[in-house]
Amino acid sequence: MVRSLVVSLTLLAVPAAFAAPAAGLDNPQIDYVGYSRAVLEVGGLRDARRVTEQEFLRMAAEPGTVVLDARSERLYKLRHIKGAVNLSFPDFTATTLADIIPTKDTRVLIYCNNNFTDAPTSMPVKAVASSLNVSTFVSLHTYGYRNVYELGPAVEVATSKLAFAGTETRR
């Protein structure tokens, strides 16, 4: 606890150094400091909202839950969790999110390539610090979605209890 408080306080101080962009480079539509704060704000919440494969299955089956696949449309078409809706992360806006998530209180389950092994074509593993789950969780929280859960473990596609759909699953 003390270590995370020290790390958090240290990290909060670092973004201030970036608060004043060089002359002519300021852009009110990009907020690095705000993003850094959002990452720190959701860190503990995200840890508490990571669920097992069994919990993910149970929650996904409950009415009103949205399973969101934020990967590219190309990868989604190859393989995705059956029943998941696709909204590629670069397409996130207040409007596009509201189109697929009924309310800010709707439970949303997320997953990414790094949750799966054995499927390098449809689920290519990204650098661990660049895992899509992290960006997706932070972004959803920034847009006001507060009921987000994430598939926690890396699961073997071949032995997963999750059902998959897509062209790669038909081979």
Residue, then its C-alpha position, 0 to 999 in steps of 0.5 A: m500500500v505504501r509503495s503504491l502510494v509513493v509510486s502514485l504520488t511520484l507519477l502524478a508529479v511527472p505529467a506536470a512537466f509536460a503541461a506546457p507544450a512548446a509554442g505552437l504545439d498546444n492542442p486542446q483536443i489532446d490531453y496527455v496529462g489528463y490521460s496520465r491521470a486517468v491511467l492512475e485513477v483507474g489502476g486499482l479499479r481495473d485490478a479489482r475488475r479483472v475476472t476469471e474465465q468462469e466469471f466472464l462466462r457467467m457475467a456474459a450470460e446475464p441479460g443486459t451485459v455487453v461483451l465488447d471486442a475493441r480489436s480491429e474489424r479484421l481480427y474480429k472477423l477472424r475470431h471473436i468471443k461469440g456474441a461480442v460486439n465489435l467497436s475498434f478502439p480507434d473508433f471510440t467516441a461518445t456517439t459510437l460507444a452510446d450506439i452499442i452500450p445502452t447506458k453508462d451503467t450497463r455492464v461491459l466485459i472486455y478482452c483483447n488478443n493478450n487474453f489468448t494463446d494458440a491463435p497467432t493469426s486472429m489473436p496476435v500478442k501485443a507488447v504487454a505494456s501495450s495490451l489493448n485491455v489497458s487502453t480500452f479500460v481507461s478509455l471507457h472509464t474516461y467516457g463515463y462507463r463505470n461498470v467495466y470488467e476485464l477477462g484477466p488470464a491468458v486462456e488457451v484457445a483450444t481448451s477455452k470454455l468460451a465459444f468463438a465465432g469467425t472465419e478462423t474457427r471454421r477451419 
